[in-house]
Amino acid sequence: MADSAGAVARQLTTDGKQGLNRTVIPFVAPGGRGRGGGGGGTPAGGGRGGAGNPSTGVAITPGRYTVTLDVAGTQISKPAVVRPRR
């Protein structure tokens, strides 16, 4: 997955099994800490939420990207748009 300037934003490698496969592109890069969990919603007050997952980090910036699938040297590229979270 490359940004509009052509810089690689994410690169994934899968096991390449024959047939229809599904891959999820992580929109958060490894490193750093992610957002913590939300607090509880009980009438007596909830918890403070979690500290976040240490395996998450920097999020992909909203914008236009190109996703390229490479299978045995044959590449297929399609545009993609990452929209801001609402």
N, C-alpha and C positions, 0 to 999 in steps of 0.2 A: 504494500500500500504506500503510494508516494503522494506527497503534497503537491500543490499547484506549481511549485518551483522545481519539482522533480526529485526532491530529497526523500529518502526512504523514511516513512513514519513508523511502519510496522513490517516485520518480516516473519512469516510462519513457515514451518516445515512440518508436514504430516507424514504418516506412514505409507500413504499412497496405495491403499487397497483398491482393487478394481470395483467398479460400480459407483453408485451415487453416494457421495460422502458429504458431510456437513462440517464446516469449520466456523468457529466464532472468532472474530477479530477482537482482541482485547483493546478497548478504547482507553485503557490506562496502562502506561508503560511500567515495567518492573522497576522497583527501587522506591525508596521513601515510604510513606505511610498514606493509606487511603483515608476516606472520611469515616468517622466513628459512627456507630449505630445510634438510633434515636432512643430517647428515654421512654420509660413505660407510661401508660395512659391510665393508671388507676386513680381513683378519687383521692387516695392518701398521698399521691405524688409518685412519680416513677423513678426509675434508675437514671443514671447520667448517660447511658449509652456506652458502647464499646469504644476502644481506642483505635479501631480501624485495623485493616488487614495489612501486616507488614510486607506482603508480597505485591502490593499495589503502589502506585506512585503518580506520576505526571499524566494527566489526561490529554487525549488528542484535542487539539484546538478545532472548533467548528470551522468548516470551510469545504472547499472542493478537493477531492482526491481522485487518484486513479488506482483501481484495484487490478492487479495482474495475476493471473493463474498461469503457472508454468508446469506443463505435464510433458515429461520426456523431451524437453527442448522446444515444445510448441507453446507459445505464449498467447493468451487471450486477455485483453485489457478492456475494462469498462469503467466509466465515470461513476463516482459516488459522492454524496453530499453528507457531511456530518453537521447536524443542526444543533443549536444550543439547547441545553436541557431546560424544560419549562418548569 
